[in-house]
Amino acid sequence: MSPPQVPSGATSHDAVPTAAAPSAEGAAAPAGDANQTTALVAQLDQVRTALGERTADLQRLQAEYQNYRRRVERDRIAVKEIAIANLLTELMPTLDDIGRAREHGELVGGFKSVAESLETVAAKMGLQQFGKEGEPFDPTIHEALMHSYAPDVTETTCVAILQPGYRIGERTIRPARVAVAEPQPGAQAVKAEDSAETADDKESGGPDEG
């Protein structure tokens, strides 16, 4: 066979194809990927920051809501206690009348049943009566309306309850109105001397016999 025809004016070197040189776009591709990665990391940081801020806001709102609920519940209980105290305060004169009727033996028949029902309802609402004869006088819960001296007491003592006191829980609605007696002036000194003489007699074997 005859060799392939070569066009005139061309050399054999021109007929051999050469490899294409790398384009500028291919060389710039790795740099573009790096920039895109940096941008994504920056966006992720922004999202994390925003999420942290929203989480803190939510926690703050939850704390404020819990405080609000506790405050509302505390106020509701306080209002309820005030309303009950006001109602029971209005009932106390009636309860005093019932007590006096009981002392005079007049609490009988249908009146007795109604009175006991009223006292039961007041007790269920938390009303407690206090004040007893013979207990030490306490100015925080007693109101002294009468005063006297007595030789048989060693401290200021409630000797008569003129009106009972009332409380709800630890809150005193009305102090007990009482008559008090104090030790007789000079009684303490006499008792101390008597005690000393008795102790001397015991040490000496008793009083001298005639």
Salt bridges, closest charged atoms under 4 A:
GLU53 OE1 - ARG54 NH1 3.63
ASP57 OD1 - ARG60 NH2 2.78
GLU73 OE2 - ARG76 NH2 2.52
ASP96 OD2 - ARG174 NH1 2.79
ASP97 OD1 - ARG100 NH2 2.47
GLU119 OE1 - ARG102 NH2 2.94
GLU135 OE2 - HIS142 NE2 2.86
GLU143 OE1 - ARG177 NE 3.40
GLU182 OE1 - HIS147 NE2 2.84
